[in-house]
Amino acid sequence: MSNFKVIFYKDNLDKEDGPIEKFLNKSQTNLRIKILRQLQYLQEFGINKSVPSLKKLTSTPFWELRVRGKQEVRIICCVKSTIIFIIHIFYKKSQKTPSREIKTIFRRFKALQFDK
């Protein structure tokens, strides 16, 4: 039995699938399986430094889940109690995370209203 709940980010404009679901639906089957397996680990074990593909992003409330393969994927999440919010998912194409992706992460985090 899992102790954590994983929730995908969805904004008010999303009538059906949010951006995380859209990314997963567009992904190739083998990549989607890898991603879902990693998310299942999060659900089972939570945010835990012992998970090798999980890394705390310095000076932020975010954690980065790395999905390795032909296409490098990064999943950005944050946690509140036993709920893990998947805020953003994107293809990592270079060493440095593009500022556009960082802006998206912070905008979505703010929309979750964690402070309230």
Order of alpha helices (4+ residues) and beta strands (2+ residues): beta-alpha-alpha-beta-beta-beta-beta-alpha
